[in-house]
Amino acid sequence: MAYIKFRDVVKEYTMGEVTISALKNTNFEIEKGELTVIVGPSGAGKTTALNIMGGMDTATSGDVIIAGKNITKFKPKELVRYRREDIGFVFQFYNLVQNLTAKENVELATQICKNPLEPEVVLANVGLSDRMKNFPSQLSGGEQQRVAIARAIAKNPKILLCDEPTRSFGLCYR
């Protein structure tokens, strides 16, 4: 049985009289432990699918089953618990707290979950042991992204969702 299932998921945004379809009858399954990459052109709904999977947005219709639970049926408090305990999210634009150090940004995430990893260990694992006391403005874009990755990993989540995690690593696409 798949760990993650999207069944006929639709996401529409209504702005005034205009309805925009971000996802149209989207179906896929992901097995536990599987590394999956969602690819497609800009505007294809990749971020929308991640946000729905992570409980940060809701589907207009369809079912999202995670570990046998239909998260589309969750009440707001259940979604908060799900995001807190099960999801690690690496955002496209870091979302670091600017007046906290790298270590404090990671510690912030570990304070809301059940079995967190040690912030110092996780930061060392992403190559930032010598930058823990630096504020985001004192870090390069790639270093800020590694803090964001460390923050997500330190929660010790069941699912790690990454929205363009290599965006600021200076990769060149041809």
C-alpha positions in Angstrom: 0.0 0.0 0.0 1.4 3.4 -1.0 2.4 5.8 1.8 1.2 8.9 -0.1 -1.7 8.8 -2.5 -3.2 11.7 -4.5 -6.6 10.6 -5.9 -8.3 12.9 -8.4 -6.9 16.0 -6.5 -8.2 19.3 -7.8 -7.0 22.7 -6.6 -8.7 25.9 -7.9 -8.1 29.4 -6.9 -10.9 31.9 -7.4 -10.1 35.6 -7.8 -13.2 37.6 -8.4 -14.9 36.1 -11.4 -11.8 34.2 -12.6 -11.0 30.6 -11.5 -7.5 29.3 -11.9 -6.9 25.5 -11.9 -3.6 24.8 -10.3 -4.2 21.0 -10.2 -6.6 19.1 -12.4 -7.5 15.5 -11.4 -4.0 14.8 -10.2 -3.2 11.2 -9.3 0.1 9.6 -8.0 1.4 7.3 -5.4 4.6 7.3 -3.4 5.9 4.4 -1.4 7.4 4.8 2.1 11.1 5.5 1.9 11.0 6.5 -1.8 12.7 9.6 -3.1 10.4 11.3 -5.5 10.9 14.3 -7.7 8.0 16.3 -9.2 9.1 18.0 -12.4 7.2 20.3 -14.8 7.2 23.7 -16.2 6.5 26.8 -14.2 2.8 27.0 -13.2 2.3 23.2 -13.5 1.2 22.9 -9.9 4.4 21.5 -8.3 4.4 23.8 -5.3 0.7 23.5 -4.9 1.0 19.7 -4.7 3.7 20.0 -2.1 1.7 22.6 -0.1 -1.4 20.2 -0.1 0.8 17.2 0.8 2.3 19.2 3.7 -1.1 20.4 5.0 -0.4 24.1 4.3 -3.1 24.3 1.6 -6.2 22.2 1.0 -7.5 20.5 -2.1 -10.7 21.8 -3.7 -11.7 18.2 -4.2 -10.2 14.7 -4.3 -8.4 12.8 -1.6 -4.8 13.0 -0.2 -4.0 9.9 1.8 -0.9 9.9 4.0 0.0 6.9 6.0 -3.5 5.6 5.7 -5.1 8.9 6.8 -7.1 11.2 4.5 -5.7 14.6 5.4 -8.3 16.3 3.2 -10.8 15.4 6.0 -8.6 16.9 8.8 -9.9 19.7 10.9 -7.6 22.7 11.4 -6.2 21.5 14.7 -5.5 18.1 13.1 -3.6 19.8 10.3 -1.5 21.8 12.8 -0.5 18.6 14.6 0.2 16.8 11.2 2.5 19.7 10.1 4.2 19.9 13.5 4.8 16.1 13.9 5.0 14.6 10.5 6.3 17.2 8.0 9.6 18.9 7.4 9.4 21.6 4.7 12.2 23.3 2.8 10.7 26.4 1.3 11.7 27.9 -2.0 12.6 31.2 -0.4 14.1 30.0 2.9 11.7 31.7 5.3 14.4 32.2 7.9 13.8 34.5 10.9 16.2 37.4 10.2 16.9 38.4 13.8 17.8 34.8 14.8 21.1 33.1 14.2 21.4 30.0 12.1 21.4 27.8 15.2 18.4 29.7 16.7 16.5 29.3 13.4 17.0 25.5 13.6 16.3 25.4 17.4 13.0 27.2 16.7 11.7 24.2 14.7 12.9 21.7 17.2 10.8 23.3 20.0 7.5 22.3 18.3 8.1 18.6 17.6 8.3 15.4 19.5 11.7 13.8 18.7 13.9 16.5 17.3 17.6 16.0 16.3 20.3 18.2 17.9 20.5 21.5 16.0 24.4 21.6 16.2 24.7 18.1 14.7 22.3 18.8 11.9 24.0 22.1 11.1 27.4 20.4 11.1 26.0 17.7 8.7 25.1 20.4 6.2 28.5 22.0 6.5 27.6 25.0 8.7 29.3 24.2 12.0 31.4 27.3 11.7 28.4 29.5 10.8 25.9 28.7 13.6 26.2 32.1 15.3 25.7 34.0 12.0 22.5 35.8 11.2 20.8 35.1 7.8 22.1 38.5 6.4 25.6 37.3 7.1 25.2 34.1 5.1 25.3 33.5 1.4 22.1 32.3 -0.4 23.4 28.7 -0.5 24.2 28.9 3.2 20.8 30.3 4.0 19.2 27.4 2.1 21.3 24.9 4.0 20.0 26.4 7.3 16.5 26.0 5.9 17.3 22.3 5.1 18.8 21.8 8.5 15.7 23.3 10.1 13.5 20.9 8.3 15.7 17.8 9.0 16.1 18.7 12.7 12.4 18.2 13.2 13.1 14.5 12.4 9.9 14.4 10.2 8.3 11.4 8.6 8.1 13.3 5.3 10.6 15.8 4.0 9.1 18.1 1.3 11.5 20.3 -0.6 10.4 23.1 -2.9 13.4 23.8 -5.2 16.0 23.0 -2.5 18.9 23.7 -4.9 17.6 27.0 -6.2 20.4 29.1 -4.6 23.3 26.7 -5.0 24.4 28.3 -8.2 23.4 25.4 -10.5 23.4 26.1 -14.2 20.8 24.5 -16.4 21.3 24.2 -20.1 
